[in-house]
Amino acid sequence: MAGDRGGRISADVALGVALALVAAAVAASAVSGLSWAELVDGFVVSSTVLGLALALPGFPIARQRPGNPVGWLLLAAGLGFLVSAAGFAVLAWGTRPGESGPGWRLLADLTSVGWLLAVTLALPLTVLLFPDGRLPGRRWWWVLLVAGTGAAAGLVVFTLGPQDTTSAVGVQGYLRWPALDGLAGPLSTVAGVAVLLTYAAGVAGLAVRYRRGDEVTRRRLLWVLLAGLVMVAAFTVDSVLGLESLLGVAPIALLPVAILIAMLRYQLLDIQLVVSRTVLYLLLTGLAVATYVTVVALGEATFSARLRLGPPVLATVLIALAFNPLRVWLQQRVDRLFYGAARDPARALAVVGVQLGRLDPTGPEGLDEVLAVMCRTLNYPAAAITIDGAVVASAGQPGTVDERVPLRLGDAPVGELTIGLRRGEKRLDPKDAAVLGPLAASLAVSVQATRYAADLQHARQSLVAAREAERSRLHRDLHDGLGPVLTSVQLKADAARRIADTDPAQATALMDQIRAQTTDAIAEVRRIVRDLRPPSLDTVGLIPAIRQHADTLHPLRVRLDCPDPMPPLPAAIDVALYRIATEALTNIVRHAPTATTATVELAHSADRLTLTVADNAVNGTQPWAPGVGLTSMTARAAELGGRLTAAPTPAGGRVEASLPCGRSPR
């Protein structure tokens, strides 16, 4: 907090100094007696404009992002230009040629150094460090050395050399070193090459950041690109037309303004749309002008005398005929550059399809990665998949406007894909809709596969839990039920053996107790075995076993509508069908006393078995509360990858279980 407060105070002070320098430059220019042409030639006008254009955008960046050097570099560059502008104007007003006062000479040095450091050091470093204040990579440190070399060489040429900024007013600073006059030529070349290389490295760094950056970084960089395009276009027009006006200088102010917007308000416009259309029409304009000039020049030089129509008319006709086909061709390529595969369905499907092929259905972030790739490929700010009202996967930062695309497998709804629209868009573009249609079908398959994987994992966990519960029950039955009985039999047998000779009557009584307890132990063993797998399944089969149980439920009349004999079934499914059927019939007797008849129907298809148990009791319409029996039946169906529904109907209660009848699970 203290650092932020200090940064804000420093930014306020820097802005105050900048405004004071502007006031000094304007006031001194007004009373100096210099003409407008002399002020322009002394770079007072251009330096004042550029200084303000750099300092004013740098101030809010430095104040709100004090830890980012970009704002401070803009402020430093602005102050450098303003020092040069105010210094020249003040020297022109307050001195005469040959002035040697210490204060004036020091001001002359500051005037010569200010703009130079801004051009050779502050501005190229601003471009290099934009937008996060760090170098594009660890290996980019050499650019700092090149920038320092360019600044030092420029200092020798334009400050220490024979001609400096204040030579026009006749005031020489302290930094004048006549011994370096012979090095002005070579160092001028070194300075030019180093400065150009530094700026080129900054532009290359922006390209690297754009390629590696996320959506926010790219939007910020596009603001700078837009400013650069306008600057280049303005410089070109000024040079071609020979205007030599502010059109060749003033557009430089667009760069710091673009940096300001990119740093603090990068979502102001749909910058991708603006830049893509700007690039398109600049290319079209350039090609149209080049075509016109080329056709006219060739026509005038070769066959103008043989044409009834002049070369300008011919050039105009050619441009008119080629304009729209060329516009369509260029727009496709520009859109691909800025929107990736969003305008190319085949390429979009290929890119996202690769990620779908790598999808791990069991991984928690598999769909998130797919959506992230889709957002990068199609240039969407955000995307999310919703199933039953719950977001199961997402990527990006949601905006204020979105579009929903249903995910379906055939006619069955799987979920919903929510797409965040690009800034400035109010509805989904038809070209985007053409891409999203096939993608939605592929995503639906992946979502369903993920759901199946989750269900399978849940079923496996339930199966493991059920097995452990069964083992715990078996352990409890053996330890708490059968164990004490057998221990008692052992102790009584030992006692009977000890008294067999001395007290035969007591020994006989103990043997009778041993026999009774052994009979109970055998019954307990049979009960445990029966709970593990009903013996009747092995002796008579599934349908007769269900019929035997139904015969014990008198007075309930049970009708079986089942194929008999049944085809061979896996042991686990055999037991599950028996347990569900017998539990459902038992529940009818216990909880539906008005029921007089029940029907057990078993239908068999190629890959599924459907067991239906229905009764004629009047149960009302309220859903059944899950009890021990209903929970047990549901768990048995889920363990095998099936499902169970149980609810009252107008005709009576109904329990339906659907189980896969593939090979027996291992």
SEPAFI-533181 format. One line per 4 residues: their letters; for each residue y, z, x of C-alpha. Coordinates in nm, 3 decimals, decimal comma, padded with zeros to 5 digits, always signed. Example, Ala and Ser with C-alpha at 12.3 -4.5 7.8 and 13.67 -1.06 7.14 Angstrom:
residues 2
as) -00,450/+00,780/+01,230  -00,106/+00,714/+01,367
***
This chain:
residues 666
magd) +00,000/+00,000/+00,000  +00,240/+00,087/+00,282  +00,164/-00,246/+00,450  +00,233/-00,437/+00,128
rggr) +00,562/-00,253/+00,081  +00,664/-00,330/+00,438  +00,572/-00,695/+00,386  +00,786/-00,718/+00,073
isad) +01,083/-00,563/+00,250  +01,043/-00,803/+00,544  +01,028/-01,100/+00,306  +01,344/-00,979/+00,128
valg) +01,523/-00,946/+00,460  +01,410/-01,293/+00,572  +01,534/-01,448/+00,248  +01,868/-01,270/+00,286
vala) +01,904/-01,405/+00,638  +01,818/-01,756/+00,517  +02,082/-01,746/+00,242  +02,337/-01,609/+00,487
lvaa) +02,266/-01,897/+00,725  +02,308/-02,147/+00,441  +02,642/-01,994/+00,352  +02,748/-02,003/+00,717
avaa) +02,644/-02,367/+00,753  +02,831/-02,473/+00,437  +03,145/-02,274/+00,519  +03,159/-02,382/+00,884
savs) +03,097/-02,744/+00,790  +03,384/-02,733/+00,543  +03,638/-02,597/+00,795  +03,507/-02,767/+01,109
glsw) +03,681/-03,095/+01,043  +03,359/-03,293/+01,089  +03,312/-03,593/+00,865  +03,005/-03,635/+00,644
aelv) +02,865/-03,893/+00,886  +02,910/-03,652/+01,177  +02,736/-03,374/+00,983  +02,448/-03,611/+00,907
dgfv) +02,426/-03,727/+01,270  +02,428/-03,363/+01,385  +02,135/-03,292/+01,145  +02,337/-03,025/+00,966
vsst) +02,268/-03,173/+00,622  +01,899/-03,249/+00,675  +01,833/-02,917/+00,851  +02,002/-02,722/+00,570
vlgl) +01,804/-02,904/+00,301  +01,475/-02,865/+00,488  +01,548/-02,503/+00,575  +01,605/-02,411/+00,212
alal) +01,305/-02,619/+00,102  +01,083/-02,424/+00,341  +01,229/-02,074/+00,311  +01,249/-02,057/-00,069
pgfp) +00,876/-02,137/-00,128  +00,777/-01,924/+00,172  +00,952/-01,615/+00,032  +00,733/-01,556/-00,281
iarq) +00,416/-01,637/-00,084  +00,504/-01,388/+00,190  +00,608/-01,127/-00,068  +00,295/-01,155/-00,284
rpgn) +00,049/-01,238/-00,004  +00,186/-01,043/+00,294  -00,148/-01,059/+00,474  -00,154/-01,440/+00,467
pvgw) +00,044/-01,600/+00,755  +00,115/-01,920/+00,557  +00,413/-01,768/+00,376  +00,555/-01,623/+00,697
llla) +00,517/-01,955/+00,878  +00,710/-02,132/+00,602  +00,981/-01,867/+00,623  +00,992/-01,902/+01,003
aglg) +01,017/-02,281/+00,981  +01,294/-02,255/+00,723  +01,486/-02,005/+00,935  +01,444/-02,232/+01,238
flvs) +01,604/-02,529/+01,060  +01,879/-02,312/+00,911  +01,963/-02,158/+01,248  +02,004/-02,509/+01,391
aagf) +02,218/-02,623/+01,095  +02,443/-02,316/+01,091  +02,462/-02,304/+01,471  +02,580/-02,665/+01,501
avla) +02,839/-02,624/+01,225  +02,972/-02,295/+01,367  +02,992/-02,439/+01,720  +03,178/-02,743/+01,587
wgtr) +03,425/-02,514/+01,410  +03,478/-02,239/+01,667  +03,454/-02,408/+02,008  +03,592/-02,689/+02,217
pges) +03,396/-02,913/+02,455  +03,306/-02,723/+02,772  +03,302/-02,380/+02,605  +03,135/-02,127/+02,837
gpgw) +03,157/-01,801/+02,646  +02,830/-01,602/+02,658  +02,802/-01,571/+02,281  +02,865/-01,939/+02,224
rlla) +02,616/-02,041/+02,491  +02,350/-01,815/+02,340  +02,420/-01,967/+01,996  +02,380/-02,312/+02,152
dlts) +02,036/-02,211/+02,281  +01,931/-02,085/+01,937  +02,059/-02,404/+01,778  +01,851/-02,617/+02,012
vgwl) +01,534/-02,407/+01,985  +01,531/-02,337/+01,607  +01,443/-02,678/+01,466  +01,216/-02,757/+01,760
lavt) +00,985/-02,458/+01,706  +00,980/-02,530/+01,334  +00,866/-02,890/+01,387  +00,625/-02,839/+01,677
lalp) +00,473/-02,500/+01,593  +00,546/-02,344/+01,252  +00,486/-02,648/+01,029  +00,164/-02,777/+01,190
ltvl) +00,020/-02,425/+01,194  +00,107/-02,393/+00,825  -00,100/-02,701/+00,749  -00,381/-02,583/+00,979
lfpd) -00,406/-02,232/+00,828  -00,354/-02,329/+00,463  -00,467/-02,187/+00,221  -00,645/-01,869/+00,337
grlp) -00,454/-01,805/+00,660  -00,760/-01,862/+00,882  -00,871/-02,148/+01,102  -01,116/-02,393/+00,941
grrw) -01,385/-02,273/+01,183  -01,452/-02,075/+01,498  -01,434/-02,386/+01,717  -01,082/-02,475/+01,608
wwvl) -00,908/-02,237/+01,851  -00,827/-02,531/+02,081  -00,573/-02,655/+01,825  -00,363/-02,346/+01,895
lvag) -00,357/-02,438/+02,266  -00,254/-02,795/+02,184  +00,020/-02,671/+01,951  +00,151/-02,437/+02,222
tgaa) +00,146/-02,721/+02,474  +00,341/-02,948/+02,240  +00,598/-02,679/+02,170  +00,642/-02,604/+02,542
aglv) +00,676/-02,973/+02,632  +00,923/-03,028/+02,349  +01,123/-02,728/+02,466  +01,155/-02,879/+02,813
vftl) +01,259/-03,219/+02,678  +01,500/-03,120/+02,400  +01,634/-02,785/+02,519  +01,605/-02,757/+02,895
gpqd) +01,671/-03,127/+02,949  +02,002/-03,311/+02,985  +02,038/-03,392/+02,613  +01,999/-03,102/+02,370
ttsa) +02,101/-03,045/+02,010  +02,450/-02,915/+02,095  +02,545/-03,190/+02,340  +02,748/-03,359/+02,066
vgvq) +02,987/-03,060/+02,044  +03,005/-03,016/+02,422  +02,858/-02,665/+02,446  +02,579/-02,606/+02,699
gylr) +02,334/-02,318/+02,655  +02,177/-02,096/+02,919  +01,846/-02,280/+02,900  +01,975/-02,591/+03,074
wpal) +01,759/-02,654/+03,384  +01,875/-02,962/+03,578  +01,566/-02,940/+03,802  +01,352/-03,054/+03,507
dgla) +01,550/-03,372/+03,437  +01,299/-03,587/+03,618  +01,015/-03,462/+03,395  +01,181/-03,555/+03,067
gpls) +01,000/-03,888/+03,033  +00,640/-03,773/+03,094  +00,687/-03,448/+02,904  +00,832/-03,639/+02,610
tvag) +00,505/-03,832/+02,587  +00,302/-03,513/+02,622  +00,506/-03,343/+02,350  +00,469/-03,637/+02,112
vavl) +00,094/-03,666/+02,164  +00,037/-03,290/+02,135  +00,244/-03,258/+01,818  +00,077/-03,558/+01,656
ltya) -00,265/-03,422/+01,754  -00,178/-03,083/+01,603  -00,072/-03,239/+01,273  -00,381/-03,461/+01,274
agva) -00,599/-03,154/+01,331  -00,426/-02,984/+01,037  -00,501/-03,280/+00,811  -00,861/-03,290/+00,937
glav) -00,887/-02,917/+00,867  -00,777/-02,977/+00,508  -01,048/-03,241/+00,472  -01,309/-02,999/+00,611
ryrr) -01,194/-02,724/+00,375  -01,208/-02,963/+00,080  -01,562/-03,067/+00,164  -01,688/-02,712/+00,214
gdev) -01,468/-02,536/-00,041  -01,534/-02,417/-00,392  -01,353/-02,534/-00,704  -01,049/-02,309/-00,650
trrr) -01,005/-02,417/-00,288  -01,027/-02,783/-00,381  -00,768/-02,750/-00,655  -00,530/-02,585/-00,409
llwv) -00,580/-02,856/-00,150  -00,520/-03,129/-00,406  -00,166/-02,999/-00,463  -00,093/-03,057/-00,095
llag) -00,258/-03,399/-00,114  -00,036/-03,493/-00,410  +00,275/-03,393/-00,217  +00,153/-03,593/+00,082
lvmv) +00,095/-03,902/-00,131  +00,444/-03,887/-00,279  +00,595/-03,830/+00,068  +00,413/-04,131/+00,215
aaft) +00,511/-04,349/-00,080  +00,878/-04,245/-00,050  +00,884/-04,298/+00,327  +00,723/-04,641/+00,284
vdsv) +00,977/-04,752/+00,022  +01,268/-04,623/+00,232  +01,139/-04,803/+00,541  +01,047/-05,133/+00,374
lgle) +01,376/-05,157/+00,185  +01,580/-05,036/+00,484  +01,764/-04,776/+00,277  +01,795/-04,513/+00,551
sllg) +01,880/-04,258/+00,282  +01,771/-03,910/+00,186  +01,460/-04,077/+00,040  +01,326/-04,073/+00,394
vapi) +01,391/-03,698/+00,440  +01,410/-03,518/+00,104  +01,042/-03,573/+00,003  +00,945/-03,343/+00,292
allp) +01,058/-03,060/+00,064  +00,769/-03,142/-00,169  +00,515/-03,010/+00,083  +00,627/-02,644/+00,081
vail) +00,673/-02,657/-00,297  +00,316/-02,785/-00,329  +00,195/-02,506/-00,099  +00,378/-02,251/-00,316
iaml) +00,213/-02,381/-00,635  -00,126/-02,404/-00,465  -00,106/-02,045/-00,342  +00,025/-01,880/-00,659
ryql) -00,011/-02,120/-00,956  -00,284/-02,368/-00,869  -00,394/-02,394/-01,236  -00,055/-02,519/-01,350
ldiq) -00,192/-02,870/-01,422  -00,521/-03,055/-01,415  -00,440/-03,146/-01,056  -00,756/-03,355/-01,013
lvvs) -00,653/-03,583/-01,296  -00,296/-03,611/-01,163  -00,405/-03,686/-00,805  -00,678/-03,930/-00,906
rtvl) -00,436/-04,129/-01,121  -00,168/-04,114/-00,850  -00,411/-04,250/-00,591  -00,525/-04,520/-00,833
ylll) -00,177/-04,649/-00,914  -00,052/-04,625/-00,557  -00,348/-04,838/-00,449  -00,287/-05,084/-00,731
tgla) +00,083/-05,105/-00,648  +00,014/-05,153/-00,279  -00,245/-05,422/-00,342  -00,020/-05,600/-00,593
vaty) +00,272/-05,604/-00,347  +00,050/-05,714/-00,059  -00,104/-05,989/-00,271  +00,235/-06,112/-00,387
vtvv) +00,380/-06,121/-00,037  +00,069/-06,288/+00,109  +00,046/-06,558/-00,159  +00,418/-06,634/-00,145
alge) +00,419/-06,650/+00,234  +00,112/-06,876/+00,251  +00,239/-07,093/-00,030  +00,578/-07,145/+00,126
atfs) +00,420/-07,227/+00,462  +00,150/-07,469/+00,343  +00,152/-07,634/+00,002  +00,470/-07,530/-00,181
arlr) +00,595/-07,892/-00,188  +00,279/-08,015/-00,363  +00,289/-07,749/-00,637  +00,495/-07,792/-00,949
lgpp) +00,485/-07,415/-00,992  +00,642/-07,222/-00,708  +00,442/-06,971/-00,498  +00,605/-06,670/-00,672
vlat) +00,476/-06,793/-01,007  +00,131/-06,852/-00,861  +00,128/-06,503/-00,709  +00,228/-06,353/-01,041
vlia) -00,050/-06,538/-01,224  -00,311/-06,428/-00,969  -00,200/-06,065/-00,992  -00,207/-06,075/-01,372
lafn) -00,560/-06,217/-01,374  -00,700/-05,978/-01,115  -00,517/-05,662/-01,219  -00,750/-05,524/-01,487
plrv) -01,083/-05,600/-01,313  -00,943/-05,450/-00,995  -00,815/-05,146/-01,186  -01,158/-05,082/-01,340
wlqq) -01,332/-05,122/-01,003  -01,088/-04,892/-00,826  -01,092/-04,633/-01,102  -01,471/-04,603/-01,080
rvdr) -01,452/-04,531/-00,709  -01,155/-04,296/-00,734  -01,325/-04,102/-01,015  -01,640/-04,076/-00,806
lfyg) -01,429/-03,939/-00,519  -01,257/-03,672/-00,729  -01,510/-03,605/-01,005  -01,831/-03,647/-00,807
aard) -02,114/-03,768/-01,032  -01,936/-03,680/-01,356  -01,882/-04,051/-01,427  -02,223/-04,165/-01,303
para) -02,511/-04,047/-01,527  -02,787/-04,174/-01,297  -02,641/-04,005/-00,990  -02,573/-03,682/-01,180
lavv) -02,930/-03,668/-01,308  -03,061/-03,734/-00,958  -02,853/-03,457/-00,797  -02,924/-03,197/-01,065
gvql) -03,286/-03,312/-01,089  -03,341/-03,224/-00,724  -03,225/-02,869/-00,795  -03,442/-02,851/-01,107
grld) -03,738/-02,949/-00,891  -03,666/-02,653/-00,666  -03,633/-02,413/-00,959  -03,848/-02,101/-00,938
ptgp) -03,916/-02,004/-01,302  -03,999/-01,648/-01,200  -03,680/-01,603/-00,995  -03,392/-01,418/-01,162
egld) -03,129/-01,659/-01,028  -03,311/-01,992/-01,064  -03,109/-02,120/-01,360  -02,789/-01,982/-01,208
evla) -02,839/-02,208/-00,905  -02,906/-02,508/-01,128  -02,584/-02,447/-01,321  -02,390/-02,402/-00,996
vmcr) -02,514/-02,739/-00,870  -02,430/-02,899/-01,205  -02,074/-02,758/-01,193  -02,024/-02,888/-00,839
tlny) -02,173/-03,227/-00,922  -01,989/-03,282/-01,249  -01,676/-03,091/-01,145  -01,685/-02,838/-01,429
paaa) -01,513/-02,502/-01,380  -01,795/-02,308/-01,548  -02,126/-02,338/-01,733  -02,359/-02,094/-01,909
itid) -02,691/-02,099/-02,093  -02,725/-01,882/-02,403  -03,052/-01,791/-02,575  -03,046/-01,600/-02,904
gavv) -02,683/-01,501/-02,844  -02,748/-01,360/-02,494  -02,626/-01,527/-02,176  -02,927/-01,578/-01,948
asag) -02,759/-01,786/-01,675  -02,402/-01,868/-01,574  -02,193/-02,020/-01,296  -01,821/-02,047/-01,225
qpgt) -01,523/-01,886/-01,393  -01,499/-01,950/-01,771  -01,172/-02,101/-01,893  -00,997/-02,091/-02,228
vder) -01,155/-02,410/-02,369  -01,526/-02,484/-02,370  -01,778/-02,715/-02,530  -02,123/-02,620/-02,659
vplr) -02,423/-02,850/-02,622  -02,751/-02,756/-02,799  -03,068/-02,743/-02,592  -03,368/-02,875/-02,784
lgda) -03,732/-02,960/-02,723  -03,803/-03,215/-02,990  -03,662/-03,061/-03,308  -03,709/-02,702/-03,189
pvge) -03,391/-02,529/-03,063  -03,432/-02,366/-02,723  -03,082/-02,241/-02,651  -02,726/-02,354/-02,597
ltig) -02,539/-02,492/-02,296  -02,173/-02,392/-02,279  -01,949/-02,610/-02,059  -01,604/-02,495/-01,948
lrrg) -01,369/-02,791/-01,982  -01,142/-02,893/-01,698  -00,785/-02,772/-01,720  -00,584/-03,003/-01,942
ekrl) -00,886/-03,121/-02,143  -00,909/-03,027/-02,510  -01,247/-03,186/-02,584  -01,546/-03,327/-02,403
dpkd) -01,487/-03,671/-02,259  -01,728/-03,938/-02,396  -01,835/-04,021/-02,040  -01,917/-03,655/-01,982
aavl) -02,110/-03,646/-02,307  -02,318/-03,943/-02,188  -02,409/-03,747/-01,875  -02,473/-03,417/-02,051
gpla) -02,717/-03,564/-02,304  -03,000/-03,634/-02,054  -02,909/-03,324/-01,854  -02,938/-03,105/-02,163
asla) -03,292/-03,236/-02,223  -03,393/-03,154/-01,864  -03,231/-02,811/-01,887  -03,414/-02,743/-02,214
vsvq) -03,747/-02,803/-02,040  -03,644/-02,573/-01,755  -03,522/-02,303/-01,992  -03,848/-02,317/-02,187
atry) -04,047/-02,304/-01,863  -03,846/-02,001/-01,756  -03,912/-01,834/-02,091  -04,284/-01,907/-02,064
aadl) -04,284/-01,765/-01,713  -04,107/-01,450/-01,836  -04,350/-01,415/-02,128  -04,642/-01,462/-01,893
qhar) -04,506/-01,201/-01,656  -04,454/-00,962/-01,947  -04,808/-01,030/-02,071  -04,947/-00,963/-01,725
qslv) -04,757/-00,636/-01,706  -04,880/-00,541/-02,052  -05,235/-00,629/-01,951  -05,212/-00,416/-01,639
aare) -05,066/-00,129/-01,841  -05,339/-00,166/-02,105  -05,610/-00,166/-01,839  -05,466/+00,144/-01,679
aers) -05,442/+00,311/-02,019  -05,804/+00,217/-02,090  -05,913/+00,355/-01,754  -05,719/+00,675/-01,819
rlhr) -05,883/+00,711/-02,161  -06,226/+00,644/-02,011  -06,159/+00,899/-01,738  -06,047/+01,153/-01,997
dlhd) -06,351/+01,092/-02,217  -06,592/+01,127/-01,926  -06,415/+01,422/-01,767  -06,318/+01,621/-02,076
glgp) -06,598/+01,519/-02,313  -06,916/+01,418/-02,137  -06,860/+01,615/-01,816  -06,863/+01,968/-01,967
vlts) -07,169/+01,884/-02,179  -07,373/+01,769/-01,880  -07,255/+02,069/-01,677  -07,371/+02,301/-01,955
vqlk) -07,708/+02,123/-01,970  -07,750/+02,172/-01,597  -07,667/+02,544/-01,611  -07,897/+02,609/-01,907
adaa) -08,181/+02,417/-01,742  -08,143/+02,636/-01,433  -08,145/+02,951/-01,650  -08,450/+02,836/-01,844
rria) -08,637/+02,768/-01,521  -08,559/+03,118/-01,391  -08,686/+03,299/-01,704  -08,968/+03,063/-01,797
dtdp) -09,233/+03,308/-01,660  -09,074/+03,636/-01,768  -08,921/+03,543/-02,106  -09,085/+03,230/-02,251
aqat) -08,916/+03,272/-02,590  -08,567/+03,277/-02,441  -08,653/+02,981/-02,218  -08,772/+02,787/-02,525
almd) -08,443/+02,864/-02,704  -08,248/+02,739/-02,403  -08,456/+02,420/-02,396  -08,375/+02,361/-02,764
qira) -08,002/+02,399/-02,684  -08,044/+02,161/-02,391  -08,204/+01,903/-02,620  -07,924/+01,936/-02,877
qttd) -07,654/+01,903/-02,611  -07,836/+01,605/-02,457  -07,840/+01,439/-02,799  -07,465/+01,499/-02,829
aiae) -07,412/+01,358/-02,479  -07,605/+01,043/-02,570  -07,391/+01,004/-02,881  -07,077/+01,045/-02,672
vrri) -07,198/+00,782/-02,424  -07,265/+00,544/-02,710  -06,918/+00,607/-02,850  -06,758/+00,531/-02,514
vrdl) -06,965/+00,214/-02,476  -06,881/+00,112/-02,831  -06,508/+00,156/-02,759  -06,538/-00,061/-02,450
rpps) -06,716/-00,341/-02,637  -06,873/-00,308/-02,979  -07,252/-00,352/-02,939  -07,270/-00,550/-03,260
ldtv) -07,082/-00,834/-03,093  -07,369/-00,876/-02,851  -07,646/-00,818/-03,102  -07,534/-01,013/-03,411
glip) -07,213/-01,197/-03,310  -06,847/-01,187/-03,418  -06,865/-01,287/-03,786  -07,171/-01,072/-03,877
airq) -07,010/-00,779/-03,690  -06,693/-00,811/-03,899  -06,910/-00,836/-04,213  -07,100/-00,517/-04,117
hadt) -06,769/-00,332/-04,082  -06,642/-00,474/-04,412  -06,954/-00,346/-04,592  -06,856/+00,011/-04,498
lhpl) -06,518/-00,014/-04,675  -06,648/+00,023/-05,033  -06,495/-00,008/-05,293  -06,274/-00,271/-05,118
rvrl) -06,433/-00,613/-05,165  -06,397/-00,829/-04,856  -06,448/-01,204/-04,852  -06,499/-01,382/-04,520
dcpd) -06,389/-01,741/-04,482  -06,505/-01,806/-04,127  -06,720/-02,064/-03,952  -07,058/-01,913/-03,880
pmpp) -07,182/-01,939/-03,619  -06,863/-01,943/-03,415  -06,839/-02,160/-03,104  -06,869/-01,972/-02,773
lpaa) -06,556/-01,771/-02,705  -06,432/-01,581/-02,399  -06,533/-01,217/-02,412  -06,173/-01,092/-02,422
idva) -06,088/-01,309/-02,725  -06,413/-01,209/-02,897  -06,325/-00,840/-02,868  -05,958/-00,895/-02,964
lyri) -06,051/-01,082/-03,284  -06,301/-00,811/-03,381  -06,059/-00,526/-03,311  -05,768/-00,693/-03,495
atea) -05,984/-00,779/-03,796  -06,144/-00,434/-03,826  -05,813/-00,255/-03,768  -05,638/-00,468/-04,031
ltni) -05,917/-00,400/-04,286  -05,911/-00,028/-04,206  -05,531/-00,021/-04,254  -05,575/-00,176/-04,600
vrha) -05,804/+00,108/-04,704  -05,577/+00,374/-04,552  -05,231/+00,247/-04,650  -05,282/+00,014/-04,949
ptat) -05,484/+00,211/-05,207  -05,399/-00,039/-05,483  -05,578/-00,320/-05,297  -05,908/-00,425/-05,454
tatv) -05,988/-00,737/-05,255  -05,925/-00,864/-04,905  -05,981/-01,195/-04,731  -06,061/-01,253/-04,366
elah) -05,999/-01,614/-04,264  -06,062/-01,752/-03,918  -05,943/-02,105/-03,832  -06,038/-02,278/-03,508
sadr) -05,852/-02,572/-03,348  -05,873/-02,741/-03,011  -05,670/-02,478/-02,830  -05,596/-02,192/-03,071
ltlt) -05,767/-01,945/-03,300  -05,586/-01,812/-03,605  -05,711/-01,496/-03,774  -05,562/-01,407/-04,113
vadn) -05,632/-01,083/-04,302  -05,472/-01,066/-04,650  -05,502/-00,826/-04,942  -05,384/-00,819/-05,304
avng) -05,197/-00,489/-05,289  -04,840/-00,465/-05,419  -04,660/-00,350/-05,107  -04,300/-00,430/-05,197
tqpw) -04,073/-00,637/-04,975  -03,971/-00,383/-04,710  -04,097/-00,460/-04,357  -04,381/-00,243/-04,238
apgv) -04,300/+00,036/-03,996  -04,502/-00,015/-03,676  -04,766/+00,254/-03,650  -05,055/+00,312/-03,410
glts) -05,275/+00,047/-03,568  -05,008/-00,222/-03,595  -04,888/-00,156/-03,241  -05,244/-00,176/-03,110
mtar) -05,306/-00,512/-03,282  -04,977/-00,655/-03,152  -05,055/-00,542/-02,798  -05,406/-00,694/-02,809
aael) -05,262/-01,032/-02,914  -04,984/-01,021/-02,652  -05,228/-00,936/-02,373  -05,399/-01,271/-02,426
ggrl) -05,077/-01,472/-02,456  -05,089/-01,483/-02,835  -04,871/-01,346/-03,111  -04,920/-01,135/-03,423
taap) -04,715/-01,112/-03,741  -04,767/-00,852/-04,011  -04,555/-00,819/-04,324  -04,578/-00,783/-04,702
tpag) -04,572/-01,094/-04,920  -04,534/-01,140/-05,296  -04,911/-01,183/-05,317  -04,993/-00,881/-05,099
grve) -05,008/-00,774/-04,737  -05,076/-01,029/-04,467  -05,166/-00,997/-04,099  -05,187/-01,315/-03,891
aslp) -05,286/-01,337/-03,526  -05,275/-01,657/-03,322  -05,461/-01,655/-02,991  -05,514/-01,925/-02,729
cgrs) -05,881/-02,009/-02,694  -05,889/-02,152/-02,344  -06,110/-02,029/-02,068  -06,165/-01,659/-02,028
pr) -05,895/-01,484/-01,829  -06,001/-01,345/-01,498
***
